[in-house]
């Protein structure tokens, strides 16, 4: 697995870097089809907690499947342990789903590649983060599955049926909705 570690406002020691590599390397035991991992570490000052380390990990697997987790703790090791636990559950859940699909002999698998959700977070009218992503064709069921794996409430994708950019989202009642643009 290719591992990229980025520290935004904190200098990582070699010992800390080795610990992160060791913990995230254990995820390969659960699924050997994980291709790369991007780790972003930042340190924040919080009024009630003091210095807090935030660890965000994005895993990219076979066919472009993306798993993401973010955790924060006062200690960098604790935050890394927490994020590894969350990712371990996600990888196991994804692997189980994949195995169930494989067992269904009558169902034909599609080779559509999920993509990451592009978002822009706002804070007092300023964009603080921009994510870019490639739109690859997939069916709405795959988009819903990818949205659930990422833990997001919406997901932007190119619909394989009509080649339009669409959005699936989770409604407040727990059901799903889909936004499809109409050309004038």
C-alpha positions as CSV (number, residue, x, y, z in Angstrom):
1,X,0.0,0.0,0.0
2,X,1.3,3.4,-0.9
3,X,1.2,5.7,2.1
4,X,1.4,9.5,2.0
5,X,1.6,11.4,5.3
6,X,1.0,15.1,5.3
7,X,1.3,17.2,8.5
8,X,-0.3,20.7,8.1
9,X,0.9,22.6,11.2
10,X,2.9,20.1,13.2
11,X,6.3,18.5,12.6
12,X,6.2,14.7,12.8
13,X,9.0,12.8,14.4
14,X,10.3,9.6,12.7
15,X,8.9,7.6,15.6
16,X,5.4,9.1,15.1
17,X,5.6,8.5,11.3
18,X,6.7,4.8,11.9
19,X,3.8,4.3,14.4
20,X,1.2,5.7,11.8
21,X,2.7,3.5,9.0
22,X,2.6,0.4,11.3
23,X,-1.0,1.0,12.4
24,X,-2.4,1.7,8.9
25,X,-0.3,-1.2,7.4
26,X,-2.4,-3.6,9.6
27,X,-5.4,-2.7,7.4
28,X,-3.8,-4.7,4.6
29,X,-4.6,-7.9,6.7
30,X,-8.3,-7.2,6.2
31,X,-8.3,-6.4,2.5
32,X,-5.2,-6.8,0.3
33,X,-6.9,-4.7,-2.5
34,X,-6.2,-1.4,-0.8
35,X,-4.0,0.6,-3.1
36,X,-3.1,3.8,-1.4
37,X,-3.6,5.8,1.8
38,X,-3.5,9.5,2.3
39,X,-3.0,10.7,5.9
40,X,-3.5,14.3,6.9
41,X,-2.5,15.3,10.4
42,X,-3.2,18.7,12.0
43,X,-3.0,20.1,15.5
44,X,-5.6,22.5,16.8
45,X,-6.0,24.5,20.0
46,X,-9.4,24.0,21.6
47,X,-10.6,26.1,24.5
48,X,-11.9,23.2,26.6
49,X,-9.5,20.5,25.5
50,X,-6.1,22.2,24.9
51,X,-4.0,20.9,22.0
52,X,-5.9,18.3,19.9
53,X,-4.4,16.2,17.1
54,X,-6.7,15.5,14.2
55,X,-6.0,12.5,11.9
56,X,-7.8,12.1,8.6
57,X,-7.2,9.0,6.5
58,X,-8.5,8.4,2.9
59,X,-8.0,4.9,1.5
60,X,-8.3,4.2,-2.2
61,X,-9.0,0.6,-3.1
62,X,-9.7,-1.6,-6.1
63,X,-12.0,0.0,-8.7
64,X,-11.6,3.4,-7.1
65,X,-13.5,2.6,-3.9
66,X,-12.8,5.2,-1.3
67,X,-13.0,4.8,2.5
68,X,-12.5,7.8,4.8
69,X,-12.2,8.3,8.5
70,X,-11.3,11.2,10.7
71,X,-10.7,11.2,14.5
72,X,-9.3,13.7,17.0
73,X,-7.6,13.2,20.4
74,X,-5.2,14.9,22.8
75,X,-2.5,12.3,21.9
76,X,-1.5,11.6,18.3
77,X,-1.2,7.9,19.0
78,X,-4.7,7.7,20.4
79,X,-6.1,9.6,17.4
80,X,-4.3,7.2,15.1
81,X,-5.6,4.2,17.0
82,X,-9.2,5.5,16.8
83,X,-9.0,6.2,13.1
84,X,-7.5,2.8,12.5
85,X,-10.4,1.2,14.4
86,X,-13.0,3.1,12.3
87,X,-11.2,2.2,9.0
88,X,-10.9,-1.5,10.1
89,X,-14.7,-1.6,10.5
90,X,-15.3,0.1,7.2
91,X,-12.9,-2.2,5.3
92,X,-14.5,-5.3,6.9
93,X,-18.0,-4.1,6.0
94,X,-16.9,-3.4,2.5
95,X,-15.2,-6.7,2.1
96,X,-18.3,-8.5,3.5
97,X,-20.5,-6.7,1.0
98,X,-18.2,-7.6,-1.8
99,X,-18.1,-11.3,-0.8
100,X,-22.0,-11.4,-0.6
101,X,-22.2,-10.0,-4.1
102,X,-19.6,-12.5,-5.4
103,X,-21.6,-15.4,-4.0
104,X,-24.7,-14.4,-5.9
105,X,-24.1,-16.3,-9.2
106,X,-27.2,-14.8,-10.9
107,X,-26.2,-11.2,-10.4
108,X,-23.9,-9.6,-13.0
109,X,-21.2,-7.3,-11.5
110,X,-20.7,-3.9,-13.1
111,X,-17.2,-2.4,-13.4
112,X,-18.1,1.1,-12.5
113,X,-15.6,3.0,-10.4
114,X,-16.9,5.1,-7.4
115,X,-15.4,8.5,-6.9
116,X,-14.8,10.8,-4.0
117,X,-17.4,13.4,-3.1
118,X,-16.3,17.0,-3.9
119,X,-17.3,19.4,-1.2
120,X,-16.5,23.0,-0.2
121,X,-16.9,23.8,3.4
122,X,-17.7,27.3,4.4
123,X,-16.9,29.3,7.5
124,X,-18.3,32.8,7.6
125,X,-18.5,33.0,3.8
126,X,-15.0,31.8,3.1
127,X,-14.2,28.5,1.4
128,X,-11.8,26.6,3.6
129,X,-11.4,23.4,1.6
130,X,-11.9,22.4,-2.0
131,X,-11.9,18.8,-3.2
132,X,-11.6,17.8,-6.8
133,X,-12.7,14.4,-8.1
134,X,-13.2,12.6,-11.4
135,X,-16.8,11.8,-12.4
136,X,-17.0,8.1,-13.5
137,X,-20.2,6.4,-14.6
138,X,-22.1,4.4,-12.0
139,X,-25.6,3.3,-11.1
140,X,-27.5,5.0,-8.3
141,X,-27.3,1.9,-6.1
142,X,-23.5,2.0,-6.3
143,X,-23.5,5.7,-5.5
144,X,-25.6,5.1,-2.4
145,X,-23.3,2.4,-1.3
146,X,-20.2,4.6,-1.8
147,X,-22.0,7.5,0.1
148,X,-22.6,5.1,3.0
149,X,-19.0,3.9,3.0
150,X,-17.7,7.4,3.1
151,X,-20.2,8.4,5.8
152,X,-21.5,11.4,3.9
153,X,-25.0,12.6,3.5
154,X,-24.8,13.2,-0.3
155,X,-22.7,11.9,-3.2
156,X,-22.1,13.4,-6.7
157,X,-21.7,11.0,-9.6
158,X,-22.3,10.5,-13.3
159,X,-25.3,8.3,-13.9
160,X,-24.5,5.3,-16.0
161,X,-28.0,5.2,-17.4
162,X,-28.2,8.7,-18.9
163,X,-24.6,10.1,-18.6
164,X,-25.8,13.1,-16.5
165,X,-24.2,14.4,-13.4
166,X,-26.5,13.5,-10.5
167,X,-26.6,13.7,-6.7
168,X,-27.9,11.1,-4.3
169,X,-28.6,12.2,-0.7
170,X,-29.9,10.8,2.6
171,X,-33.2,12.3,3.6
172,X,-34.2,13.1,7.2
173,X,-36.6,10.1,7.2
174,X,-33.7,7.7,6.5
175,X,-34.7,7.1,2.9
176,X,-32.6,8.3,-0.1
177,X,-33.3,11.0,-2.7
178,X,-31.8,11.7,-6.1
179,X,-31.3,15.1,-7.8
180,X,-31.1,14.8,-11.6
181,X,-30.6,18.0,-13.7
182,X,-32.9,18.7,-16.6
183,X,-31.6,20.4,-19.7
184,X,-33.6,23.4,-21.0
